[in-house]
Amino acid sequence: MNYYAFDPADIWSLGLLDFIDPAPTWFASAKCRGNTSDFYPERGQSAAAAKVICAGCPVRQDCLDYAIAKRETRGIWGGLAPVERRRHRLG
């Protein structure tokens, strides 16, 4: 069964690659690589594990800057939850 309205390979042929945001270069150095479960907790779950990982991450500020610039609305980025990033951006 095809879940797409078009063949995903058409992304290249239609010239849509310019609209795909590749992983930022700093992401290769992020301590969270390969660990998505801690960084996307369900509502009511603690984000403490993700924040501990972020605290020792060499690219924490790059990550936070990226999330704020992209207005990420989900997950822990740069050690901050969405509400905390919103306050940081507005503050």
Buried (B, 14 or more C-beta within 10 A) or exposed (E): EEEEEEEEEEBEEEEEEEEEEEEBEBBEEBBBEEEEEBBEBEEEEEBEBBBEBBEEBEBBEBBBBBBBEEEBEEBBBBBBBBEBBBEEEEE
